[in-house]
Amino acid sequence: MSLKIYTKTGDLGKTSLIGGTKVPKSHIRIETYGTVDELNSYVGLVNDHITDAHSNSILKEIQDRLFTIGSSLACDPEKEPLMKMPDLKETDISLLEKEIDAMNETLPPMKSFLLPGGHVAVSTTHVARCVCRRAERCCVNMQQQELFVDPLVIKYLNRLSDYLFVLARYIGHLLNVAEIPWKPRV
């Protein structure tokens, strides 16, 4: 017997956090982990557009961490979940920093702001970066509203957006796609 994907429990605009607490689907916690889910989907799309095996592997790791973050955000912080939840670790941030540094060693120094574009893989990576920044802003908004967010989540998302920016440049480099400098109208 297969499990039905629809439960009809959300038909009236409410959903449950992990722990059972019902909240409106418009709640900032739902918006935040929904944005992380959107980011995870874009990271998957980026991964589908590139062929660099090392980057593919790192992006899979990132998707796993984004599920960890989504799980953390979906929990009612007042209740202990029945299932064991994975943790984000400082080493997850260190990995991103190491990858940023390694990619930067092969890239020319930036001399101007860059416009997203030149190849669908580059543009898609920039879209993922923008969604990552939105997820980060949502987490900060939660924190400002005194809703619990693990500070490591905000730090990870901040570093991930940096990683995605450098990855977009790196992908362009691998594909021999020229960067598009922003030339402001004066």
Secondary structure, DSSP 8 states (H G I E B T S, - for coil): ----S--STTTTSEEE-BTS-EEETTSHHHHHHHHHHHHHHHHHHHHHH---HHHHHHHHHHHHHHHHHHHHHHB-TTS--SS------HHHHHHHHHHHHHHHHHS----S-EES-SSHHHHHHHHHHHHHHHHHHHHHHHHHTT----HHHHHHHHHHHHHHHHHHHHHHHHTT---EE-----
